[in-house]
Amino acid sequence: MQAYVEYFQTHGQEYLHMIWQHVYLSLLAVAIAAAIGIPCGILCLRVPKVKKILTTGFSALRIIPSLAVLVILIPIMGVGVKPALTALVILAIPPILIQTTLAFSQVPAFMLEVADAMGMDKKRKFRQVEVPLAMPGIISGIRMAMSEVIASATLAAYIGAGGLGILIFNGINLLKTEYLVIGGGTVAVITMLCSMGLGAIQKKLSRAA
């Protein structure tokens, strides 16, 4: 226990900075993935021919381990935040894209018929009917992506992008169990908190829909 107390006494600021780096990188990656994945998911639903291309392409990229993607990107983008962010975005897009397509495809047909009967045009029907009903499913995809990204972001430390991976890898290299417990435990807590927060939003949107 003394080792844990000493770590926080001597490395408290550094620890908080690593948390900030980890959370910032994860949130940014998921935000970019959502900006790409949600429109692509809608496009897949509207244009079936595109669905197979996008889902197959992104799913194939997802099979490649994040560490392998980082190694591939280093000669192209160097080290630091950019290759780490790119690898995490590639990891996060598939669940968001797939869940978005699924969410919109499961909008009840009778709701769309009611909207048509009310004289809504396509844009208004999409904005006021389809999006609210599909939003819980979209949040589910973001929630899945967030959990995967937070866990995989530890690899960013390998290429100088910072985060809690530094603490974990230092624990392995220095044989310090307290580093591993603090680093791994913090990643688990952040993942749990993000999942709970997004889960609460999802439930609220489901009730509203």
Buried (B, 14 or more C-beta within 10 A) or exposed (E): EEEEEEBEEEBEEEBEBBBEBBBBBBBBBBEBBBEBBBEBBBBBBEEEEEBEEBBEEBEEBBEEEBEEBBBBBBEEBEBBBBBBBBBBBBBBBBBBBBBBBBBBEEBEEEBBEEBEEEEBEEEEBBEEBBBBBBBBBBBBBBBBBBBBBBBBBBBBBBBEBBBBBBBBBBBEEEEBEBBBBBBBEBBEEBBEEBBEEBEEBBEEBBEEB
